[in-house]
């Protein structure tokens, strides 16, 4: 995908330019209905192959803690039916994978943020990435931790070293270019399903809990950070979002992206949400 233009309003148009074997292919259309966040209808055409415009309708309905997306593509020429169905199947499959990997924050209260993430199992493996210093250092911070309520430990953060392409922090965070050490205490520990720790120096410390549950061959990890100061919510949200991206990459066997560019983008996003 080499160029994307979107004017997301009724009557607005879009153009996605896809490069295939060195040749650019445009996908164009016009938005007919936009009912956020439940319905989207637009015309669709690929002029390189046909001047005919078809119609795509997308409906989204809540189902439990998730949602169900239905896509209807009308007026497709018979000779393009199989390719169209295969194409949408591939796109929606990738969307599903991305949404499973990309945690969405829930604000449970003004001082509490929660993330959920489905990760490859088994559960004991995910637990080890929370409690083993060497494994935790690959996505969060190093530091030996005794799995016992009341035990105290330190976490050593070196965000630039979490990927194979170190990137220095932006000027706003230049004070921790060389890393940062924080103090913690184990508040709850039930291997391999629950770990809760204090976060920061008492008496102003906040609390983080990690809850693990089996979900088929995957593991649902829920991270809840509570007792936050209002000024810290956006930064903490951006931090956990970025660190969980890295954890998912490590467990999937992928090389993670550099921490600071991703965190800076997410921090901006969460700051905008807090202002809204």
C-alpha positions in Angstrom: 0.0 0.0 0.0 1.8 3.1 -1.2 -0.8 5.8 -0.9 -4.1 6.3 1.0 -6.5 9.2 0.7 -9.7 9.1 2.8 -12.4 11.8 3.1 -14.6 10.0 5.7 -17.9 11.7 5.3 -21.1 11.0 3.4 -20.3 12.1 -0.2 -16.6 11.9 0.5 -14.3 9.7 -1.6 -11.4 7.4 -0.9 -8.5 6.1 -3.0 -6.2 3.3 -1.9 -3.1 2.7 -4.1 -1.7 -0.8 -4.0 1.6 -1.6 -5.7 1.6 -5.0 -7.3 4.7 -6.3 -9.1 5.9 -2.8 -9.6 2.6 -1.5 -11.0 0.2 0.8 -9.0 -3.5 -0.3 -8.7 -6.1 2.1 -7.4 -9.1 1.1 -5.4 -11.7 4.0 -5.3 -15.2 4.7 -4.1 -17.6 7.1 -2.3 -19.0 6.9 1.2 -22.8 6.6 1.1 -23.6 5.9 4.8 -21.6 6.5 7.9 -23.2 5.6 11.2 -20.4 5.4 13.7 -19.6 2.9 15.1 -22.3 0.5 13.6 -22.6 0.9 9.9 -20.5 1.9 6.8 -21.7 1.8 3.2 -19.6 2.8 0.2 -19.2 2.3 -3.5 -16.2 0.4 -4.7 -14.3 0.0 -8.0 -10.9 -1.0 -9.3 -10.6 1.0 -12.6 -7.6 -0.9 -13.8 -9.8 -4.0 -14.2 -13.3 -2.6 -14.5 -15.1 0.8 -14.6 -18.1 -0.7 -12.9 -18.9 0.5 -9.3 -20.2 -2.0 -6.8 -21.6 -1.5 -3.3 -20.1 -2.6 0.0 -22.1 -2.6 3.3 -20.5 -3.2 6.7 -22.5 -3.7 9.8 -21.1 -4.1 13.3 -23.1 -5.3 16.3 -22.0 -5.9 19.9 -21.6 -9.6 21.0 -20.5 -10.2 24.6 -17.2 -8.4 25.1 -16.5 -8.3 21.4 -18.5 -7.6 18.3 -19.6 -9.2 15.0 -18.8 -7.7 11.7 -20.9 -8.5 8.6 -19.8 -7.5 5.1 -22.0 -7.6 2.0 -20.5 -6.8 -1.4 -23.2 -6.4 -4.0 -23.2 -6.2 -7.9 -20.0 -8.1 -8.2 -19.5 -9.5 -11.8 -19.6 -13.3 -11.8 -16.0 -13.6 -13.1 -14.8 -11.6 -10.1 -16.9 -13.4 -7.4 -14.4 -15.9 -6.2 -11.5 -13.4 -6.2 -13.7 -10.8 -4.3 -14.7 -13.3 -1.7 -11.1 -14.5 -1.2 -9.9 -10.9 -1.0 -12.4 -9.8 1.7 -11.7 -13.1 3.6 -8.0 -12.3 3.7 -8.6 -8.7 4.7 -11.0 -9.5 7.5 -8.8 -12.3 8.7 -5.9 -9.8 9.0 -8.2 -7.3 10.7 -9.2 -10.0 13.3 -5.6 -10.9 13.9 -4.6 -7.2 14.3 -7.4 -6.5 16.7 -6.5 -9.5 18.8 -2.9 -8.3 19.0 -3.6 -4.7 19.5 -5.0 -4.1 23.0 -7.7 -1.5 23.5 -7.6 0.4 26.7 -10.6 0.4 29.1 -10.8 3.2 31.6 -12.6 1.5 34.5 -12.4 4.6 36.6 -10.6 8.0 36.5 -7.5 6.3 38.1 -7.7 2.8 36.6 -6.7 1.6 33.1 -7.0 -1.9 31.8 -5.7 -3.8 28.8 -6.5 -7.3 27.5 -4.4 -9.3 25.1 -4.7 -12.8 23.6 -1.3 -14.4 23.5 0.0 -17.7 22.3 0.2 -20.3 25.1 0.7 -22.3 27.1 -0.1 -20.3 30.2 3.1 -21.3 32.0 5.1 -19.8 29.2 3.3 -16.4 29.5 3.7 -16.5 33.3 7.5 -16.9 32.9 7.6 -13.7 30.8 6.1 -11.9 33.8 8.3 -13.5 36.6 11.6 -14.5 35.0 14.1 -11.5 34.9 15.8 -12.5 31.7 12.5 -13.0 29.8 10.8 -10.0 31.3 13.8 -7.9 30.3 12.9 -8.7 26.6 9.6 -6.7 26.8 9.4 -4.7 30.1 12.3 -4.6 32.5 14.8 -6.8 34.3 15.0 -7.6 37.9 15.0 -10.8 40.0 11.6 -11.2 41.8 10.8 -13.7 44.5 7.3 -15.1 43.9 6.1 -14.4 47.5 3.7 -11.8 48.8 5.5 -9.1 50.5 8.8 -9.6 48.7 10.4 -6.4 47.3 12.3 -6.1 44.1 13.5 -3.6 41.5 12.8 -3.3 37.8 15.5 -1.9 35.5 14.1 -0.3 32.4 16.2 0.4 29.3 13.5 1.0 26.6 15.9 1.7 23.8 17.3 -1.9 24.1 13.9 -3.6 23.7 14.5 -4.0 20.0 17.4 -4.7 17.7 17.3 -1.2 16.4 17.8 1.1 19.5 16.2 4.5 19.1 16.9 7.3 21.6 14.0 8.8 23.5 12.5 12.2 22.4 13.7 15.3 24.2 10.7 15.1 26.5 12.1 11.8 28.0 15.8 12.6 27.6 16.3 12.2 31.4 15.9 8.4 31.1 18.1 7.9 28.1 20.5 5.8 30.2 17.6 3.8 31.7 15.6 3.9 34.9 15.2 1.8 38.0 11.9 1.5 39.9 10.9 -0.1 43.2 8.1 -2.7 43.6 6.6 -5.1 46.1 4.6 -8.3 45.4 1.0 -7.8 46.6 -0.5 -11.1 45.3 1.0 -14.2 43.6 -1.0 -17.2 42.5 1.1 -19.0 39.8 0.2 -19.1 36.9 -2.9 -17.0 37.0 -2.4 -13.9 39.1 0.4 -11.5 39.9 -0.1 -8.1 41.5 2.7 -5.6 42.4 3.1 -2.1 43.7 4.3 0.4 41.2 6.7 3.2 42.3 7.7 4.4 45.7 5.3 4.3 48.6 3.2 6.1 49.9 2.4 7.4 46.4 2.7 4.0 44.6 0.1 2.7 42.3 -0.8 -1.0 41.7 -0.6 -3.3 38.7 -2.2 -6.7 38.4 -1.6 -9.4 35.7 -4.4 -11.9 35.3 -3.9 -14.9 33.1 -6.7 -17.3 31.8 -6.6 -20.1 29.3 -8.6 -19.4 26.1 -8.2 -22.5 23.9 -4.6 -22.7 22.9 -4.2 -19.0 23.7 -3.9 -17.1 26.9 -5.9 -14.0 27.8 -3.7 -11.6 29.7 -5.5 -8.8 31.5 -3.3 -5.9 32.8 -5.0 -3.5 35.3 -3.2 -0.4 36.6 -5.0 1.3 39.4 -4.5 4.2 41.9 -3.1 6.4 39.1 -2.8 10.1 39.3 -4.9 11.8 36.6 -1.8 13.3 35.0 -0.2 9.8 34.7 -3.1 8.0 33.0 -2.1 8.9 29.4 1.6 8.1 29.8 0.9 4.8 31.7 -1.6 3.8 29.0 0.9 4.5 26.2 3.6 2.6 28.1 1.5 -0.6 28.7 0.2 -0.5 25.1 3.8 -0.4 23.7 5.2 -2.9 26.1 2.4 -5.4 25.4 3.0 -5.0 21.7 6.6 -6.1 22.4 5.5 -9.0 24.6 3.2 -10.2 21.8 6.0 -10.0 19.3 8.4 -11.9 21.5 5.9 -14.7 22.2 5.1 -14.9 18.5 8.8 -15.1 17.6 8.8 -11.7 15.8 11.3 -8.8 16.2 9.6 -5.9 17.9 9.6 -2.3 16.6 11.7 0.2 18.5 10.0 1.4 21.7 10.2 5.1 21.6 8.7 5.9 18.2 5.7 3.6 18.9 5.3 4.9 22.4 5.4 8.6 21.3 2.6 7.9 18.8 0.5 6.1 21.3 1.1 8.7 24.0 -0.2 11.4 21.7 -3.2 9.3 21.0 -4.0 8.8 24.7 -3.4 12.4 25.5 -5.9 13.4 22.8 -8.4 10.9 24.3 -8.0 12.3 27.8 -8.6 15.8 26.4 -11.8 14.7 24.6 
